[in-house]
Amino acid sequence: MPEPVKQRIMSVGIDIGTTTTQLVISQLTIENTASGSLVPHVEITGKEVIHRSRIYFTPLIGRDLVNAVAVAGIVESEYQAAGLTADVIDTGAVIITGETAKKEKAKAIIDALAGFAGDFVVATAGANLEAIFAGKGSGAALYSAQKHQVVVNIDVGGGTSNYAVFYEGKAVDSACLNVGGRLIEFEPGGDRITYISRPAEIALHFAGQRLQA
């Protein structure tokens, strides 16, 4: 019986959210865990974080479009900070989440990031998927499996809050509210309102409050 085949690859992951964007470079160990007589079953069996970027404000053009060129600039600067070049990156993934997922076409990101990795996959994560990602990343899913309990994870972002319910390590329910930490913006160092999001306008109307940007 042949030994399982292992391969190490360099991967970059980029999370473009409503308010912030962050990048992580990892070395992944990929292994065929099936025996020689079975159909190959490839799994990620190891991960080492090589570089974690600082957190950037998501670059936007106006209020409605992610600046793909600026995202590419973030990737380039973080490659330099990590001491790596694009030719050593085998693959990459961009996840667009929150309100940003409604504002961006994936093709613009793919075009801007061409040459930064062997293959880039760009996807928008809907509310349910984003909630599950957050719950697994926070450890809520694992905790529910270890403690045999129902665990709720709440991920509060800039534009939305995502809820995921886990039991025995599996996601059993999820929900999303258009309420986040950056629905109303003020001028830096001041008290003048510069932006009120549509969900905030609706909430203010029903609360009988009058605020204007």
Backbone bond lengths (Angstrom), bond angles and torsions (degrees), N, CA, C in turn:
res aa  C-N    CA-C-N  psi(-1)  N-CA   C-N-CA  omega(-1)  CA-C   N-CA-C  phi
1 M - - - 1.472 - - 1.526 108.94 -
2 P 1.348 118.45 122.58 1.462 120.16 -178.49 1.515 111.86 -67.51
3 E 1.338 114.81 151.60 1.452 120.30 177.79 1.526 110.04 -72.29
4 P 1.341 117.53 147.37 1.466 119.84 175.90 1.528 110.83 -56.52
5 V 1.329 116.17 140.43 1.455 121.54 -178.44 1.524 109.23 -88.68
6 K 1.337 115.48 128.18 1.453 120.75 178.67 1.518 110.18 -110.54
7 Q 1.308 115.82 147.30 1.457 121.48 176.10 1.516 108.72 -144.35
8 R 1.321 116.14 139.53 1.468 120.74 177.15 1.520 109.11 -108.59
9 I 1.328 115.11 132.57 1.456 120.24 179.63 1.522 109.25 -132.64
10 M 1.326 114.95 152.92 1.466 121.61 175.66 1.523 108.15 -97.26
11 S 1.330 115.61 130.50 1.457 120.80 -176.92 1.522 110.64 -131.37
12 V 1.327 115.74 144.09 1.463 120.87 175.49 1.526 108.38 -117.52
13 G 1.318 116.10 133.05 1.454 121.43 177.17 1.518 110.16 -119.42
14 I 1.327 116.86 133.62 1.464 121.76 -178.27 1.527 108.55 -125.79
15 D 1.310 115.78 127.12 1.472 121.75 176.73 1.523 107.71 -109.12
16 I 1.334 116.21 113.78 1.459 121.99 178.49 1.523 107.31 -104.84
17 G 1.321 116.26 106.34 1.455 121.01 -177.18 1.517 112.32 -104.84
18 T 1.320 115.13 -178.74 1.460 121.12 179.77 1.523 111.99 -56.34
19 T 1.337 115.42 -42.31 1.461 120.79 -175.15 1.514 113.06 -112.01
20 T 1.330 117.51 -40.11 1.459 119.94 -172.75 1.522 112.37 -125.95
21 T 1.317 114.09 158.86 1.463 123.20 177.99 1.518 108.29 -132.68
22 Q 1.341 116.58 136.76 1.456 120.90 179.58 1.524 109.70 -143.06
23 L 1.324 114.61 153.28 1.462 121.73 -176.33 1.526 109.68 -127.68
24 V 1.329 116.41 141.30 1.462 122.21 176.23 1.517 108.52 -132.59
25 I 1.327 116.56 132.59 1.460 122.05 175.47 1.519 107.93 -109.28
26 S 1.320 116.37 127.73 1.460 121.05 -176.08 1.516 111.06 -132.31
27 Q 1.332 115.19 153.66 1.462 121.06 169.80 1.516 107.01 -102.95
28 L 1.318 116.51 120.22 1.457 121.97 -176.81 1.524 110.32 -106.20
29 T 1.313 115.98 139.83 1.457 122.12 172.04 1.517 108.05 -101.54
30 I 1.321 115.94 118.51 1.464 122.01 -179.42 1.519 108.29 -109.30
31 E 1.331 116.10 131.39 1.454 120.26 -173.99 1.524 111.41 -136.37
32 N 1.331 115.83 138.11 1.453 121.22 171.63 1.525 107.47 -83.56
33 T 1.325 116.20 106.58 1.460 120.66 -174.25 1.524 113.31 -89.97
34 A 1.337 117.78 -0.20 1.466 120.80 178.69 1.517 110.34 -85.12
35 S 1.317 116.24 151.35 1.464 120.23 176.03 1.518 109.40 -71.77
36 G 1.320 116.50 168.03 1.454 121.29 -174.93 1.509 114.27 -62.64
37 S 1.318 117.72 -22.52 1.457 121.02 -177.27 1.520 113.40 -90.43
38 L 1.335 116.29 -2.77 1.454 120.25 -176.39 1.520 110.90 -111.15
39 V 1.335 114.39 165.61 1.463 119.79 175.28 1.527 108.50 -64.19
40 P 1.334 118.78 135.20 1.474 120.76 -178.39 1.522 112.17 -53.41
41 H 1.322 115.35 138.10 1.466 121.81 177.00 1.527 107.10 -128.94
42 V 1.335 115.75 102.10 1.461 121.15 -173.21 1.526 109.88 -93.63
43 E 1.320 116.58 130.58 1.457 122.21 179.39 1.523 109.75 -133.18
44 I 1.343 116.14 154.92 1.462 121.50 169.67 1.519 107.08 -84.00
45 T 1.311 116.54 111.73 1.462 120.94 -175.51 1.527 113.01 -104.06
46 G 1.312 117.42 -5.40 1.455 120.23 178.82 1.518 111.42 -158.10
47 K 1.332 116.23 149.04 1.466 120.53 179.07 1.515 109.42 -147.60
48 E 1.313 115.51 131.51 1.462 121.71 175.49 1.521 108.68 -127.87
49 V 1.328 116.76 121.19 1.461 120.63 178.72 1.524 108.72 -76.05
50 I 1.310 116.65 119.58 1.462 123.10 -179.33 1.520 110.95 -88.49
51 H 1.319 116.00 -38.78 1.476 119.90 -176.19 1.518 109.38 -155.45
52 R 1.328 115.49 134.64 1.456 121.68 175.23 1.521 107.63 -121.20
53 S 1.323 116.52 123.88 1.460 120.71 -174.86 1.520 110.74 -74.73
54 R 1.327 114.81 167.06 1.459 118.92 168.25 1.520 107.75 -71.94
55 I 1.300 117.10 168.40 1.461 121.83 -179.02 1.527 109.12 -91.46
56 Y 1.325 116.17 125.20 1.464 122.34 -179.92 1.535 110.15 -105.58
57 F 1.323 115.95 149.90 1.455 118.58 165.97 1.525 107.37 -69.46
58 T 1.315 116.81 133.34 1.460 120.68 -179.08 1.530 109.69 -60.31
59 P 1.342 116.89 122.44 1.469 119.49 -178.73 1.529 111.25 -73.34
60 L 1.314 115.65 126.27 1.455 121.06 -178.62 1.521 110.95 -124.02
61 I 1.310 114.96 152.30 1.453 121.83 169.79 1.522 105.66 -103.97
62 G 1.307 116.97 108.61 1.451 119.77 -171.47 1.520 109.27 68.69
63 R 1.324 115.99 -139.58 1.466 121.28 178.74 1.515 112.43 -111.17
64 D 1.323 116.94 -5.30 1.452 119.08 -166.21 1.524 115.82 -121.21
65 L 1.322 118.45 0.54 1.464 118.84 -175.17 1.516 111.25 -142.83
66 V 1.323 116.58 128.40 1.457 120.91 175.07 1.524 109.05 -70.85
67 N 1.327 116.58 134.72 1.466 121.92 179.47 1.520 108.87 -81.76
68 A 1.329 116.73 95.53 1.464 121.98 -175.00 1.528 111.52 -62.60
69 V 1.321 117.14 -36.50 1.467 120.74 -179.78 1.527 110.13 -65.21
70 A 1.334 116.67 -40.70 1.462 120.51 178.29 1.522 111.09 -66.99
71 V 1.329 117.55 -35.24 1.473 120.77 175.52 1.525 109.63 -62.12
72 A 1.333 116.92 -42.61 1.460 120.82 177.44 1.529 110.63 -61.17
73 G 1.346 116.72 -36.74 1.456 120.46 177.36 1.518 111.94 -64.30
74 I 1.328 116.63 -37.90 1.468 120.68 176.72 1.523 110.04 -62.70
75 V 1.321 116.10 -45.19 1.466 120.32 -179.99 1.524 110.71 -60.76
76 E 1.325 116.84 -45.31 1.465 120.93 -179.01 1.529 111.27 -61.75
77 S 1.332 117.09 -44.35 1.467 119.96 -178.51 1.520 111.50 -67.06
78 E 1.325 117.42 -34.54 1.456 120.36 179.80 1.528 111.77 -75.00
79 Y 1.313 117.77 -31.96 1.466 120.52 172.00 1.534 109.50 -59.55
80 Q 1.326 115.79 -44.15 1.467 120.38 179.34 1.524 110.92 -64.27
81 A 1.335 116.92 -41.64 1.464 120.35 179.24 1.512 111.70 -63.68
82 A 1.339 116.72 -32.25 1.465 121.29 -179.97 1.521 112.27 -83.93
83 G 1.344 116.88 -8.20 1.457 120.18 -178.09 1.514 112.87 72.96
84 L 1.334 116.44 29.55 1.458 121.32 -177.94 1.518 110.35 -120.15
85 T 1.314 115.72 158.93 1.462 121.68 174.93 1.522 108.77 -118.99
86 A 1.321 115.52 161.21 1.456 120.24 -174.50 1.524 112.62 -60.80
87 D 1.328 117.60 -28.11 1.463 119.26 -175.19 1.530 113.36 -70.35
88 V 1.344 118.16 -14.04 1.470 119.46 178.67 1.525 111.61 -95.65
89 I 1.323 117.13 -3.99 1.463 121.41 178.69 1.526 108.55 -91.18
90 D 1.326 116.59 120.55 1.460 121.02 -176.21 1.528 112.68 -85.34
91 T 1.322 116.73 -35.99 1.454 119.21 -175.20 1.520 109.70 -156.38
92 G 1.315 116.47 165.87 1.453 119.95 179.82 1.512 111.18 -157.76
93 A 1.313 114.97 160.42 1.465 120.35 179.11 1.516 109.28 -140.11
94 V 1.316 115.55 138.23 1.463 122.60 175.45 1.523 107.80 -116.52
95 I 1.318 116.73 124.34 1.455 121.63 176.25 1.524 108.14 -111.80
96 I 1.322 117.04 121.32 1.454 122.56 179.58 1.526 107.76 -102.57
97 T 1.329 116.85 120.95 1.459 120.21 -170.64 1.529 111.66 -125.72
98 G 1.339 114.40 173.57 1.457 120.54 175.41 1.512 113.04 62.94
99 E 1.324 115.83 -149.56 1.448 121.36 179.62 1.520 111.56 -64.17
100 T 1.335 117.09 -26.25 1.459 121.16 -179.77 1.515 111.46 -62.07
101 A 1.343 116.91 -30.40 1.457 120.42 -179.58 1.520 111.88 -62.42
102 K 1.324 116.73 -20.68 1.462 121.09 179.11 1.529 111.93 -89.32
103 K 1.318 116.85 -8.04 1.456 120.06 -170.02 1.530 113.89 -110.73
104 E 1.318 117.34 -4.55 1.460 118.02 -168.04 1.520 112.46 -129.05
105 K 1.313 116.14 139.61 1.453 121.67 170.03 1.522 108.46 -96.14
106 A 1.338 115.60 130.88 1.461 120.58 -173.15 1.528 112.61 -60.60
107 K 1.324 118.18 -31.79 1.460 120.90 -175.48 1.523 111.84 -60.10
108 A 1.326 118.25 -38.20 1.464 120.72 -179.94 1.521 111.12 -62.44
109 I 1.325 117.13 -38.46 1.461 121.26 177.80 1.522 110.04 -67.88
110 I 1.341 116.63 -45.64 1.462 120.36 179.91 1.523 110.94 -58.31
111 D 1.335 116.74 -45.27 1.467 121.03 -179.33 1.529 110.95 -62.70
112 A 1.330 116.53 -42.06 1.467 120.33 -177.26 1.530 111.74 -69.22
113 L 1.337 116.91 -30.25 1.465 120.46 -176.06 1.528 112.91 -96.46
114 A 1.321 116.78 3.98 1.460 119.71 178.09 1.529 110.14 -57.22
115 G 1.315 116.22 127.29 1.461 120.95 -179.81 1.514 113.92 98.12
116 F 1.334 118.30 -9.47 1.465 120.17 179.91 1.522 112.88 -89.53
117 A 1.329 117.59 -11.37 1.463 121.60 176.98 1.519 107.93 -159.42
118 G 1.345 116.37 162.49 1.453 120.51 179.34 1.515 111.72 -57.69
119 D 1.310 116.31 -51.25 1.462 122.07 177.41 1.517 108.39 -140.45
120 F 1.327 115.96 127.13 1.458 120.64 177.39 1.527 108.65 -109.06
121 V 1.297 115.80 131.82 1.457 121.80 174.29 1.525 107.19 -110.24
122 V 1.317 116.92 129.44 1.459 121.80 179.50 1.521 108.31 -118.45
123 A 1.321 116.51 128.88 1.459 120.64 -178.72 1.522 109.96 -141.23
124 T 1.314 115.56 147.63 1.457 120.41 171.73 1.524 107.78 -98.94
125 A 1.309 115.72 131.28 1.458 120.77 -179.60 1.519 108.88 -97.11
126 G 1.323 116.52 117.13 1.451 120.39 175.27 1.513 110.60 -67.52
127 A 1.320 115.38 174.84 1.467 119.81 -174.87 1.519 112.86 -58.54
128 N 1.336 117.55 -41.65 1.462 120.12 -178.58 1.523 111.68 -65.73
129 L 1.332 116.20 -47.05 1.456 119.91 -178.92 1.518 111.23 -65.44
130 E 1.320 117.05 -40.73 1.462 120.78 179.03 1.529 111.09 -62.27
131 A 1.327 116.60 -39.82 1.462 120.96 178.87 1.518 111.01 -62.67
132 I 1.333 116.33 -41.29 1.467 120.81 -179.74 1.526 110.53 -69.08
133 F 1.337 116.76 -42.72 1.471 120.10 176.24 1.527 110.49 -54.71
134 A 1.328 115.90 -48.20 1.461 120.45 -177.28 1.514 111.13 -63.39
135 G 1.337 116.84 -40.78 1.458 120.47 -179.39 1.514 112.91 -66.13
136 K 1.313 116.37 -37.53 1.469 119.38 177.37 1.520 110.86 -72.89
137 G 1.332 115.97 -40.17 1.458 119.32 -179.60 1.516 112.98 -66.40
138 S 1.318 117.35 -32.93 1.467 121.09 -179.07 1.518 112.77 -78.09
139 G 1.329 116.69 -15.82 1.466 120.14 -177.26 1.510 113.25 96.71
140 A 1.345 117.43 0.23 1.465 120.34 -178.61 1.529 111.79 -62.87
141 A 1.336 116.78 -40.35 1.462 120.15 179.87 1.524 111.07 -63.42
142 L 1.321 116.36 -46.26 1.461 120.70 179.85 1.525 110.68 -64.27
143 Y 1.323 117.40 -40.87 1.468 121.56 -179.56 1.531 110.80 -62.04
144 S 1.343 116.19 -39.81 1.460 119.59 179.93 1.526 111.12 -64.91
145 A 1.333 116.46 -33.61 1.465 120.58 178.38 1.525 111.21 -72.98
146 Q 1.329 116.28 -41.72 1.466 120.44 -177.94 1.519 112.03 -69.38
147 K 1.343 116.93 -38.05 1.465 121.66 -175.44 1.529 112.88 -97.70
148 H 1.349 116.99 -4.70 1.470 121.84 -178.90 1.529 110.53 54.11
149 Q 1.326 114.51 46.46 1.453 120.96 -177.58 1.526 110.33 -129.63
150 V 1.338 114.69 161.72 1.463 120.33 172.11 1.524 107.92 -83.82
151 V 1.325 116.48 126.97 1.463 122.08 -177.31 1.527 109.01 -126.33
152 V 1.319 116.00 133.24 1.462 121.66 176.88 1.524 108.98 -109.54
153 N 1.307 116.25 127.46 1.461 121.36 176.00 1.524 109.37 -109.65
154 I 1.336 117.04 131.21 1.460 122.08 178.95 1.522 108.65 -116.70
155 D 1.312 116.07 118.55 1.463 122.60 -179.92 1.526 108.42 -107.02
156 V 1.334 116.47 108.29 1.461 121.54 -179.04 1.524 108.81 -95.05
157 G 1.309 116.52 114.09 1.452 121.42 178.96 1.514 111.35 -105.58
158 G 1.321 115.54 -165.13 1.459 119.62 -178.72 1.512 113.39 -73.07
159 G 1.350 116.32 -34.54 1.453 119.19 -176.86 1.508 114.94 -118.84
160 T 1.346 117.31 -21.74 1.459 120.85 -177.66 1.519 110.79 -138.24
161 S 1.332 115.32 161.28 1.466 122.43 171.89 1.522 107.13 -123.22
162 N 1.332 116.04 126.93 1.455 121.47 -174.69 1.520 110.66 -113.61
163 Y 1.316 115.75 132.27 1.456 122.92 -178.21 1.529 109.27 -112.35
164 A 1.324 116.82 132.46 1.457 121.17 175.72 1.524 108.93 -132.35
165 V 1.332 115.73 133.20 1.458 121.98 179.21 1.523 108.63 -107.42
166 F 1.339 116.51 127.39 1.460 121.88 -178.57 1.518 110.62 -119.49
167 Y 1.328 114.98 143.52 1.460 121.11 172.84 1.516 108.33 -142.56
168 E 1.322 115.77 128.05 1.465 121.73 -177.80 1.535 111.29 54.34
169 G 1.335 115.02 36.32 1.457 119.98 176.50 1.513 115.77 83.06
170 K 1.335 117.39 -2.35 1.459 120.61 -177.53 1.525 110.65 -112.44
171 A 1.331 115.35 143.38 1.461 120.61 176.58 1.522 108.94 -75.19
172 V 1.337 116.32 123.60 1.463 120.51 -178.42 1.528 112.13 -111.24
173 D 1.326 117.56 -14.64 1.458 120.01 178.48 1.526 109.29 -165.22
174 S 1.320 116.15 159.66 1.465 120.47 177.90 1.520 109.19 -156.65
175 A 1.323 115.18 160.36 1.464 120.94 179.05 1.523 108.60 -156.70
176 C 1.325 115.82 164.36 1.461 120.75 179.85 1.522 109.60 -143.86
177 L 1.330 115.54 138.36 1.458 121.74 173.88 1.529 108.64 -118.22
178 N 1.315 116.48 141.18 1.462 120.48 176.75 1.523 110.50 -80.59
179 V 1.311 115.21 53.32 1.462 122.28 178.83 1.520 107.60 -131.12
180 G 1.309 116.97 123.41 1.456 120.90 -179.87 1.511 111.50 -141.79
181 G 1.306 114.87 -167.17 1.456 119.97 -173.80 1.516 114.69 -91.23
182 R 1.343 117.21 1.42 1.465 118.39 -176.28 1.529 111.46 -138.72
183 L 1.331 115.34 44.33 1.454 119.29 -179.40 1.525 111.85 -81.82
184 I 1.338 116.06 -24.60 1.467 121.81 175.89 1.526 107.61 -126.76
185 E 1.309 116.66 127.83 1.458 120.73 -177.91 1.526 110.53 -114.33
186 F 1.345 114.32 144.08 1.464 121.57 177.64 1.517 109.53 -115.44
187 E 1.313 116.27 155.57 1.452 119.52 176.52 1.516 109.56 -63.43
188 P 1.327 118.30 143.39 1.466 120.83 -178.87 1.528 112.09 -54.91
189 G 1.311 116.50 124.52 1.454 121.54 177.57 1.510 115.18 74.15
190 G 1.335 117.09 6.31 1.463 119.79 -177.86 1.511 111.82 -129.10
191 D 1.315 115.62 -171.91 1.456 120.34 -179.55 1.525 112.48 -121.42
192 R 1.333 117.26 12.09 1.457 120.36 177.47 1.518 109.88 -83.76
193 I 1.332 116.68 131.14 1.462 121.45 179.72 1.521 109.32 -76.82
194 T 1.318 116.02 128.45 1.461 120.53 -179.93 1.525 113.34 -107.08
195 Y 1.349 116.72 -16.76 1.468 118.80 -177.41 1.524 109.94 -159.80
196 I 1.333 116.13 136.10 1.463 122.56 173.13 1.526 107.17 -128.05
197 S 1.322 116.95 120.07 1.459 120.43 -179.41 1.519 110.90 -72.55
198 R 1.317 116.30 162.19 1.457 120.54 -178.91 1.538 112.08 -60.37
199 P 1.350 120.41 -45.99 1.465 119.16 177.22 1.526 112.80 -58.12
200 A 1.354 116.61 -36.88 1.469 119.78 178.93 1.522 110.77 -68.14
201 E 1.326 117.12 -37.92 1.466 120.59 177.54 1.523 110.91 -60.20
202 I 1.323 116.55 -42.21 1.469 121.07 -179.77 1.525 110.38 -64.85
203 A 1.351 115.89 -44.70 1.464 120.06 -179.90 1.523 111.22 -63.77
204 L 1.333 116.99 -40.97 1.461 120.81 178.90 1.520 111.50 -64.58
205 H 1.330 116.29 -38.37 1.466 120.66 179.96 1.522 110.76 -62.55
206 F 1.340 116.61 -46.78 1.463 119.99 -178.61 1.529 111.50 -70.45
207 A 1.336 117.03 -25.19 1.469 120.41 178.40 1.521 111.98 -85.38
208 G 1.327 116.74 -4.62 1.459 120.42 -179.79 1.515 113.18 73.49
209 Q 1.329 116.99 22.26 1.463 121.64 -179.98 1.528 109.80 -99.96
210 R 1.331 115.49 144.19 1.459 120.13 179.55 1.520 110.15 -120.71
211 L 1.316 114.63 108.36 1.458 121.46 175.12 1.515 107.83 -126.56
212 Q 1.311 115.81 146.53 1.469 120.06 179.37 1.509 110.28 -134.79
213 A 1.332 115.82 145.01 1.453 121.07 176.32 1.519 109.66 -89.61
